[in-house]
Amino acid sequence: MYRRISHILPNIPTIKTVYTFKNLKGLPHLGELIELGEKNKVPEKLQSIKDSITENDIPTIIYTSGTVGNPKGVLLTHKNIITDFIAFSQIPPYEPGVRAMSFLPICHVYERTVNYFYLYKGYSVYYCDNIANVGEYVKEVKPHIMCVVPRLLEKIYDKIVNTGSKLKGIKKYIFFWALHLGHRYELDKAKGWLYEMELKLARKLVFSKWKQSLGNNLDIIVSGGAALQPRLARIFWAAGFRVLEGYGLSETSPVITCNDIIAKGTKFGTVGKVLEGVEVKIADDGEIIVYGPIIMKGYYKEPGLTKEAIDDKGWFHTGDIGEIDNDGFLKITGRKKEIFKTSFGKYVAPQLIENKFKESDFIDNIMVIGENQKFAAALVVPDFNNLRNWCAYKGIVYTTNDEMLNLPRIKKRFAKEIAKYNEHFGDTEKIKSYELMKNDWSIETGELTATLKLRRTFLNKKYAAEIQNLFS
């Protein structure tokens, strides 16, 4: 990190000294800074600084993900952040001392505010250095609560299903019986006493092993950052995990709504009810607009963009399309900037289609496209782990991803999968053309943000030739 910035330091006269965490040869380090502080205590000055800070001062600038454009610096005040985490701190029923695990990037508002919430509630926080190690660390930490993005739950679910697929005989039958039972789960015992008896048995025989693999203590999983498939929420609730989906943006500190563990406090397919002290309305064009103390001060050095986002009356325009049902639950139906119009003038909301297709065991990721085109098309990333298992089951020797995806038999299998999920949509929304990607999409290769959302602008540029072929 020092080598990255050393060449610009002489050009910044306001910087006096740079300290390193480690004792690097020839550079001042943290130990020296601590010693300097111990020798030069000025309590009056410290107190004066504390007294001068107001709730409307800006403690942080957090950048948006930049999924459809350049990231913007969001100016958040003390009041924004504290009002937000106090509002949703009433949801978990725990006393101080329980364990939370943190692994999402703290440079993003979701995990940042959640960490303040953990501290406020007195929870012990365990930090995971790499999201790839979550499975290993969760067994060691045995957390009671953690916050995730839907992508992680999808990965956990896929891994469990792949393990179940390798079972034999009666064990395999029982595993998939429990799985199908879980997909039918309804809250508040709405399925009746017979279903609850079957669920009790499934939890004992199958789902108890899910709990064990996630440390035995895990109870509440808060999901945010992107839309969660309702079938995933159902199966995890059936397995004994209370999955609470919420909704918010960097500009709203971030939480606007969240499902709750109280009776009738959660509804599958929604992002919950509006937090106390916050107002939400649906504009005439279906856009979700928000008012309250959680709204940012503005965008850093972008007064024009700030004026576009926050109207004269103080309402923040989220850019998301949604609806509020009769029980007060908010449902997100699309992203205003991501919704595209075909050449026939029909609107298509890609997120809804993508979330449905990702229910397939064969599809790891997908981006739906079709702006000003005659039909909707998609770039499809296969679930290569599942594909390997399928090939082994079918007696097909797996060589490389490229070779496998060119086999007529595998092409036919994917065509069948696409056709199956197309049945859920109207003619305008059906995927008429698609390209199978040869490699996974990741943060490192640039296709996903740090919170595992699609970087659509980047993807459109990177795969411009493939996209052009889809419509030619």
ABEGO torsion letter per residue (X at the ends): XAAAAAAAAAABAABABBBBABBBBGBBBAAAAAAAAAABBBAAAAAAAAAABBAABBABBBBBAGAAEBBBBBBBBAAAAAAAAAAAAAABABBBGBBBBBABBAABAAAAAAAAAAAAAGBBBBBBABAAAAAAAAAAAGBABBBBBAAAAAAAAAAAAAAAAABBEAAAAAAAAAAAAAAABBBGGAAEAAAAAAAAAAAAAAAAAAAAAAGGABABBBBBGBBBBAAAAAAAAAAGBBBBBBBEBAAAOABABBBBABBGABBBGBAEBBBBGBBBBBBAAGBBBBBEAABBAEBBGBAAAAAAABBAAGBBBAGBBBBBBAAGBBBBAEBAAABBBBAAGBBBBAAAAAAAAAABAABABBBBBGBGBABBBBBBBBBAAAAAAAAAAAGBBBBBAAAAAABAAAAAAAAAAAAAAAAABBAAABBABBBBBABBBBAAAGABBAAGBBBAAAAAAAAAAAAAAAAX
